[in-house]
Amino acid sequence: MPYRYRVLILLCSLTTLTYLDRICISIVGVRLKADLGLNNEQFGWVLASFSFAYALFEIPSGMLGDRIGPKAVFIRIVLFWSLCTAATGFAGGLISLMVIRFLFGMGESGTYPNILIVISRWYPVQETGRSLTWVGIGSQIGSAIAPLLIVPLAINYGWRVPFIINAAIGIVWVTACYKWFKDFPSELKKISPVELSLIESNRRFSTTQHLISWKIIFRNPTVWGLMLMYFCCQCSNYFFITWMPVYLQEGRHFSENAMKLITTLVFVVGIGGFLSGGLMADILSKRFGLKYGRRAIGVTGLSCCGLLIFMTAIFNQPVAVAACIIGANFCFAFSVMISYAVCADIGRNNAGTVTGAMNFFGQTGGLMVSLFFGKIADLMHNFNYPLFLLAAITCCGGLLWLLIDPTRQLKNAI
């Protein structure tokens, strides 16, 4: 197996672990709230603590990876978040839980910007799309297996035990990364000269480019379009990975086992969304060019996602509700990784910083959803009202793709 494919397995396992840890608190949300005496608004503050810290440290972590390399940042990220994941299992109340989740968000920040750095260094341009597809699939794998792993553990041993087990898995990943992974393919002694030449002759990273300040990055109109679009995009994503399990149980009165099955199906079908989105992105970009190929995927995916979220709120039949949620996440997965491809398109050696800026705005969207969803549900005594606002925001994200031009590289990057 070529070494760049082995690196892709490492990256895919990282995003799998990221979402396994991130969604854990949502899967046990009903049990956690009952044990600690939290209402929906308070639980929203717990979820928002993670999003706030993630947003706050996303740009610095991306810039750090551009400067010192992704390996050291990966090790820092996974070690710190594993410690905080374990600590979540020992939380005794609202304040301690908010502090721990804030530290967890701080630890996990920078994961995706540094993955983009690896993609720009380790893969030829023609493999960027499929590499990002598999990175995205890792997030769906983690989210899909989480209910199957966490719900039985929570039922038999309590909601705290899954956090301890997830932390141990993180330590295993850090050990593998430390012993094997390298920042550049040229640093790996066992890589073949043919593969090394293939990578270095046709990749986004270039020795003729230099790092630029974030001030120059923020002057690019496409960067602003990306950031605003990703704000809307992550609003829908955070519903799936934070409030959806609680919504299904408390808002739609599904049993815990039914919630487990639906949640798993949501993210298993999401894998198909990533695969089809990556395939269509390559086909449309070759036929219509990078600009219109990227836009077509983004507009279609997010707009359909917003429409299906709206339909989730208005339908009453359990089967229809489940089908709409599953379809909405498929559409989200169809379009989301094309955002990261644009970061590589325009950022090149500054891909980590551009991705950090985009993800910063995305996490502020996640922060907003974490807070408003529970607050509106409590005020209106209805879990469907927040979905109407969420659907409108997601559709706006689809329209914002019309402002994004992946052919406009950052000035002074060459």
Secondary structure as a PSIPRED ss2 file (coil, helix, strand):
# PSIPRED VFORMAT (PSIPRED V4.0)

   1 M C   1.000  0.000  0.000
   2 P C   1.000  0.000  0.000
   3 Y H   0.000  1.000  0.000
   4 R H   0.000  1.000  0.000
   5 Y H   0.000  1.000  0.000
   6 R H   0.000  1.000  0.000
   7 V H   0.000  1.000  0.000
   8 L H   0.000  1.000  0.000
   9 I H   0.000  1.000  0.000
  10 L H   0.000  1.000  0.000
  11 L H   0.000  1.000  0.000
  12 C H   0.000  1.000  0.000
  13 S H   0.000  1.000  0.000
  14 L H   0.000  1.000  0.000
  15 T H   0.000  1.000  0.000
  16 T H   0.000  1.000  0.000
  17 L H   0.000  1.000  0.000
  18 T H   0.000  1.000  0.000
  19 Y H   0.000  1.000  0.000
  20 L H   0.000  1.000  0.000
  21 D H   0.000  1.000  0.000
  22 R H   0.000  1.000  0.000
  23 I H   0.000  1.000  0.000
  24 C H   0.000  1.000  0.000
  25 I H   0.000  1.000  0.000
  26 S H   0.000  1.000  0.000
  27 I H   0.000  1.000  0.000
  28 V C   1.000  0.000  0.000
  29 G H   0.000  1.000  0.000
  30 V H   0.000  1.000  0.000
  31 R H   0.000  1.000  0.000
  32 L H   0.000  1.000  0.000
  33 K H   0.000  1.000  0.000
  34 A H   0.000  1.000  0.000
  35 D H   0.000  1.000  0.000
  36 L H   0.000  1.000  0.000
  37 G C   1.000  0.000  0.000
  38 L C   1.000  0.000  0.000
  39 N C   1.000  0.000  0.000
  40 N H   0.000  1.000  0.000
  41 E H   0.000  1.000  0.000
  42 Q H   0.000  1.000  0.000
  43 F H   0.000  1.000  0.000
  44 G H   0.000  1.000  0.000
  45 W H   0.000  1.000  0.000
  46 V H   0.000  1.000  0.000
  47 L H   0.000  1.000  0.000
  48 A H   0.000  1.000  0.000
  49 S H   0.000  1.000  0.000
  50 F H   0.000  1.000  0.000
  51 S H   0.000  1.000  0.000
  52 F H   0.000  1.000  0.000
  53 A H   0.000  1.000  0.000
  54 Y H   0.000  1.000  0.000
  55 A H   0.000  1.000  0.000
  56 L H   0.000  1.000  0.000
  57 F H   0.000  1.000  0.000
  58 E H   0.000  1.000  0.000
  59 I H   0.000  1.000  0.000
  60 P H   0.000  1.000  0.000
  61 S H   0.000  1.000  0.000
  62 G H   0.000  1.000  0.000
  63 M H   0.000  1.000  0.000
  64 L H   0.000  1.000  0.000
  65 G H   0.000  1.000  0.000
  66 D H   0.000  1.000  0.000
  67 R H   0.000  1.000  0.000
  68 I H   0.000  1.000  0.000
  69 G C   1.000  0.000  0.000
  70 P H   0.000  1.000  0.000
  71 K H   0.000  1.000  0.000
  72 A H   0.000  1.000  0.000
  73 V H   0.000  1.000  0.000
  74 F H   0.000  1.000  0.000
  75 I H   0.000  1.000  0.000
  76 R H   0.000  1.000  0.000
  77 I H   0.000  1.000  0.000
  78 V H   0.000  1.000  0.000
  79 L H   0.000  1.000  0.000
  80 F H   0.000  1.000  0.000
  81 W H   0.000  1.000  0.000
  82 S H   0.000  1.000  0.000
  83 L H   0.000  1.000  0.000
  84 C H   0.000  1.000  0.000
  85 T H   0.000  1.000  0.000
  86 A H   0.000  1.000  0.000
  87 A H   0.000  1.000  0.000
  88 T H   0.000  1.000  0.000
  89 G C   1.000  0.000  0.000
  90 F C   1.000  0.000  0.000
  91 A C   1.000  0.000  0.000
  92 G C   1.000  0.000  0.000
  93 G C   1.000  0.000  0.000
  94 L H   0.000  1.000  0.000
  95 I H   0.000  1.000  0.000
  96 S H   0.000  1.000  0.000
  97 L H   0.000  1.000  0.000
  98 M H   0.000  1.000  0.000
  99 V H   0.000  1.000  0.000
 100 I H   0.000  1.000  0.000
 101 R H   0.000  1.000  0.000
 102 F H   0.000  1.000  0.000
 103 L H   0.000  1.000  0.000
 104 F H   0.000  1.000  0.000
 105 G H   0.000  1.000  0.000
 106 M H   0.000  1.000  0.000
 107 G H   0.000  1.000  0.000
 108 E H   0.000  1.000  0.000
 109 S C   1.000  0.000  0.000
 110 G C   1.000  0.000  0.000
 111 T H   0.000  1.000  0.000
 112 Y H   0.000  1.000  0.000
 113 P H   0.000  1.000  0.000
 114 N H   0.000  1.000  0.000
 115 I H   0.000  1.000  0.000
 116 L H   0.000  1.000  0.000
 117 I H   0.000  1.000  0.000
 118 V H   0.000  1.000  0.000
 119 I H   0.000  1.000  0.000
 120 S H   0.000  1.000  0.000
 121 R H   0.000  1.000  0.000
 122 W H   0.000  1.000  0.000
 123 Y C   1.000  0.000  0.000
 124 P E   0.000  0.000  1.000
 125 V H   0.000  1.000  0.000
 126 Q H   0.000  1.000  0.000
 127 E H   0.000  1.000  0.000
 128 T H   0.000  1.000  0.000
 129 G H   0.000  1.000  0.000
 130 R H   0.000  1.000  0.000
 131 S H   0.000  1.000  0.000
 132 L H   0.000  1.000  0.000
 133 T H   0.000  1.000  0.000
 134 W H   0.000  1.000  0.000
 135 V H   0.000  1.000  0.000
 136 G H   0.000  1.000  0.000
 137 I H   0.000  1.000  0.000
 138 G H   0.000  1.000  0.000
 139 S H   0.000  1.000  0.000
 140 Q H   0.000  1.000  0.000
 141 I H   0.000  1.000  0.000
 142 G H   0.000  1.000  0.000
 143 S H   0.000  1.000  0.000
 144 A H   0.000  1.000  0.000
 145 I H   0.000  1.000  0.000
 146 A H   0.000  1.000  0.000
 147 P H   0.000  1.000  0.000
 148 L H   0.000  1.000  0.000
 149 L H   0.000  1.000  0.000
 150 I H   0.000  1.000  0.000
 151 V H   0.000  1.000  0.000
 152 P H   0.000  1.000  0.000
 153 L H   0.000  1.000  0.000
 154 A H   0.000  1.000  0.000
 155 I H   0.000  1.000  0.000
 156 N H   0.000  1.000  0.000
 157 Y H   0.000  1.000  0.000
 158 G C   1.000  0.000  0.000
 159 W C   1.000  0.000  0.000
 160 R C   1.000  0.000  0.000
 161 V H   0.000  1.000  0.000
 162 P H   0.000  1.000  0.000
 163 F H   0.000  1.000  0.000
 164 I H   0.000  1.000  0.000
 165 I H   0.000  1.000  0.000
 166 N H   0.000  1.000  0.000
 167 A H   0.000  1.000  0.000
 168 A H   0.000  1.000  0.000
 169 I H   0.000  1.000  0.000
 170 G H   0.000  1.000  0.000
 171 I H   0.000  1.000  0.000
 172 V H   0.000  1.000  0.000
 173 W H   0.000  1.000  0.000
 174 V H   0.000  1.000  0.000
 175 T H   0.000  1.000  0.000
 176 A H   0.000  1.000  0.000
 177 C H   0.000  1.000  0.000
 178 Y H   0.000  1.000  0.000
 179 K H   0.000  1.000  0.000
 180 W H   0.000  1.000  0.000
 181 F C   1.000  0.000  0.000
 182 K C   1.000  0.000  0.000
 183 D C   1.000  0.000  0.000
 184 F C   1.000  0.000  0.000
 185 P H   0.000  1.000  0.000
 186 S H   0.000  1.000  0.000
 187 E H   0.000  1.000  0.000
 188 L C   1.000  0.000  0.000
 189 K C   1.000  0.000  0.000
 190 K C   1.000  0.000  0.000
 191 I C   1.000  0.000  0.000
 192 S C   1.000  0.000  0.000
 193 P H   0.000  1.000  0.000
 194 V H   0.000  1.000  0.000
 195 E H   0.000  1.000  0.000
 196 L H   0.000  1.000  0.000
 197 S H   0.000  1.000  0.000
 198 L H   0.000  1.000  0.000
 199 I H   0.000  1.000  0.000
 200 E H   0.000  1.000  0.000
 201 S C   1.000  0.000  0.000
 202 N C   1.000  0.000  0.000
 203 R E   0.000  0.000  1.000
 204 R C   1.000  0.000  0.000
 205 F C   1.000  0.000  0.000
 206 S C   1.000  0.000  0.000
 207 T C   1.000  0.000  0.000
 208 T C   1.000  0.000  0.000
 209 Q C   1.000  0.000  0.000
 210 H C   1.000  0.000  0.000
 211 L C   1.000  0.000  0.000
 212 I C   1.000  0.000  0.000
 213 S C   1.000  0.000  0.000
 214 W H   0.000  1.000  0.000
 215 K H   0.000  1.000  0.000
 216 I H   0.000  1.000  0.000
 217 I H   0.000  1.000  0.000
 218 F C   1.000  0.000  0.000
 219 R C   1.000  0.000  0.000
 220 N C   1.000  0.000  0.000
 221 P H   0.000  1.000  0.000
 222 T H   0.000  1.000  0.000
 223 V H   0.000  1.000  0.000
 224 W H   0.000  1.000  0.000
 225 G H   0.000  1.000  0.000
 226 L H   0.000  1.000  0.000
 227 M H   0.000  1.000  0.000
 228 L H   0.000  1.000  0.000
 229 M H   0.000  1.000  0.000
 230 Y H   0.000  1.000  0.000
 231 F H   0.000  1.000  0.000
 232 C H   0.000  1.000  0.000
 233 C H   0.000  1.000  0.000
 234 Q H   0.000  1.000  0.000
 235 C H   0.000  1.000  0.000
 236 S H   0.000  1.000  0.000
 237 N H   0.000  1.000  0.000
 238 Y H   0.000  1.000  0.000
 239 F H   0.000  1.000  0.000
 240 F H   0.000  1.000  0.000
 241 I H   0.000  1.000  0.000
 242 T H   0.000  1.000  0.000
 243 W H   0.000  1.000  0.000
 244 M H   0.000  1.000  0.000
 245 P H   0.000  1.000  0.000
 246 V H   0.000  1.000  0.000
 247 Y H   0.000  1.000  0.000
 248 L H   0.000  1.000  0.000
 249 Q H   0.000  1.000  0.000
 250 E H   0.000  1.000  0.000
 251 G H   0.000  1.000  0.000
 252 R C   1.000  0.000  0.000
 253 H C   1.000  0.000  0.000
 254 F C   1.000  0.000  0.000
 255 S C   1.000  0.000  0.000
 256 E H   0.000  1.000  0.000
 257 N H   0.000  1.000  0.000
 258 A H   0.000  1.000  0.000
 259 M H   0.000  1.000  0.000
 260 K H   0.000  1.000  0.000
 261 L H   0.000  1.000  0.000
 262 I H   0.000  1.000  0.000
 263 T H   0.000  1.000  0.000
 264 T H   0.000  1.000  0.000
 265 L H   0.000  1.000  0.000
 266 V H   0.000  1.000  0.000
 267 F H   0.000  1.000  0.000
 268 V H   0.000  1.000  0.000
 269 V H   0.000  1.000  0.000
 270 G H   0.000  1.000  0.000
 271 I H   0.000  1.000  0.000
 272 G H   0.000  1.000  0.000
 273 G H   0.000  1.000  0.000
 274 F H   0.000  1.000  0.000
 275 L H   0.000  1.000  0.000
 276 S H   0.000  1.000  0.000
 277 G H   0.000  1.000  0.000
 278 G H   0.000  1.000  0.000
 279 L H   0.000  1.000  0.000
 280 M H   0.000  1.000  0.000
 281 A H   0.000  1.000  0.000
 282 D H   0.000  1.000  0.000
 283 I H   0.000  1.000  0.000
 284 L H   0.000  1.000  0.000
 285 S H   0.000  1.000  0.000
 286 K H   0.000  1.000  0.000
 287 R H   0.000  1.000  0.000
 288 F H   0.000  1.000  0.000
 289 G C   1.000  0.000  0.000
 290 L H   0.000  1.000  0.000
 291 K H   0.000  1.000  0.000
 292 Y H   0.000  1.000  0.000
 293 G H   0.000  1.000  0.000
 294 R H   0.000  1.000  0.000
 295 R H   0.000  1.000  0.000
 296 A H   0.000  1.000  0.000
 297 I H   0.000  1.000  0.000
 298 G H   0.000  1.000  0.000
 299 V H   0.000  1.000  0.000
 300 T H   0.000  1.000  0.000
 301 G H   0.000  1.000  0.000
 302 L H   0.000  1.000  0.000
 303 S H   0.000  1.000  0.000
 304 C H   0.000  1.000  0.000
 305 C H   0.000  1.000  0.000
 306 G H   0.000  1.000  0.000
 307 L H   0.000  1.000  0.000
 308 L H   0.000  1.000  0.000
 309 I H   0.000  1.000  0.000
 310 F H   0.000  1.000  0.000
 311 M H   0.000  1.000  0.000
 312 T H   0.000  1.000  0.000
 313 A H   0.000  1.000  0.000
 314 I H   0.000  1.000  0.000
 315 F C   1.000  0.000  0.000
 316 N C   1.000  0.000  0.000
 317 Q C   1.000  0.000  0.000
 318 P H   0.000  1.000  0.000
 319 V H   0.000  1.000  0.000
 320 A H   0.000  1.000  0.000
 321 V H   0.000  1.000  0.000
 322 A H   0.000  1.000  0.000
 323 A H   0.000  1.000  0.000
 324 C H   0.000  1.000  0.000
 325 I H   0.000  1.000  0.000
 326 I H   0.000  1.000  0.000
 327 G H   0.000  1.000  0.000
 328 A H   0.000  1.000  0.000
 329 N H   0.000  1.000  0.000
 330 F H   0.000  1.000  0.000
 331 C H   0.000  1.000  0.000
 332 F H   0.000  1.000  0.000
 333 A H   0.000  1.000  0.000
 334 F H   0.000  1.000  0.000
 335 S H   0.000  1.000  0.000
 336 V H   0.000  1.000  0.000
 337 M H   0.000  1.000  0.000
 338 I H   0.000  1.000  0.000
 339 S H   0.000  1.000  0.000
 340 Y H   0.000  1.000  0.000
 341 A H   0.000  1.000  0.000
 342 V H   0.000  1.000  0.000
 343 C H   0.000  1.000  0.000
 344 A H   0.000  1.000  0.000
 345 D H   0.000  1.000  0.000
 346 I H   0.000  1.000  0.000
 347 G H   0.000  1.000  0.000
 348 R H   0.000  1.000  0.000
 349 N H   0.000  1.000  0.000
 350 N H   0.000  1.000  0.000
 351 A H   0.000  1.000  0.000
 352 G H   0.000  1.000  0.000
 353 T H   0.000  1.000  0.000
 354 V H   0.000  1.000  0.000
 355 T H   0.000  1.000  0.000
 356 G H   0.000  1.000  0.000
 357 A H   0.000  1.000  0.000
 358 M H   0.000  1.000  0.000
 359 N H   0.000  1.000  0.000
 360 F H   0.000  1.000  0.000
 361 F H   0.000  1.000  0.000
 362 G H   0.000  1.000  0.000
 363 Q H   0.000  1.000  0.000
 364 T H   0.000  1.000  0.000
 365 G H   0.000  1.000  0.000
 366 G H   0.000  1.000  0.000
 367 L H   0.000  1.000  0.000
 368 M H   0.000  1.000  0.000
 369 V H   0.000  1.000  0.000
 370 S H   0.000  1.000  0.000
 371 L H   0.000  1.000  0.000
 372 F H   0.000  1.000  0.000
 373 F H   0.000  1.000  0.000
 374 G H   0.000  1.000  0.000
 375 K H   0.000  1.000  0.000
 376 I H   0.000  1.000  0.000
 377 A H   0.000  1.000  0.000
 378 D H   0.000  1.000  0.000
 379 L H   0.000  1.000  0.000
 380 M H   0.000  1.000  0.000
 381 H C   1.000  0.000  0.000
 382 N C   1.000  0.000  0.000
 383 F C   1.000  0.000  0.000
 384 N C   1.000  0.000  0.000
 385 Y H   0.000  1.000  0.000
 386 P H   0.000  1.000  0.000
 387 L H   0.000  1.000  0.000
 388 F H   0.000  1.000  0.000
 389 L H   0.000  1.000  0.000
 390 L H   0.000  1.000  0.000
 391 A H   0.000  1.000  0.000
 392 A H   0.000  1.000  0.000
 393 I H   0.000  1.000  0.000
 394 T H   0.000  1.000  0.000
 395 C H   0.000  1.000  0.000
 396 C H   0.000  1.000  0.000
 397 G H   0.000  1.000  0.000
 398 G H   0.000  1.000  0.000
 399 L H   0.000  1.000  0.000
 400 L H   0.000  1.000  0.000
 401 W H   0.000  1.000  0.000
 402 L H   0.000  1.000  0.000
 403 L H   0.000  1.000  0.000
 404 I C   1.000  0.000  0.000
 405 D C   1.000  0.000  0.000
 406 P C   1.000  0.000  0.000
 407 T C   1.000  0.000  0.000
 408 R C   1.000  0.000  0.000
 409 Q C   1.000  0.000  0.000
 410 L C   1.000  0.000  0.000
 411 K C   1.000  0.000  0.000
 412 N C   1.000  0.000  0.000
 413 A C   1.000  0.000  0.000
 414 I C   1.000  0.000  0.000
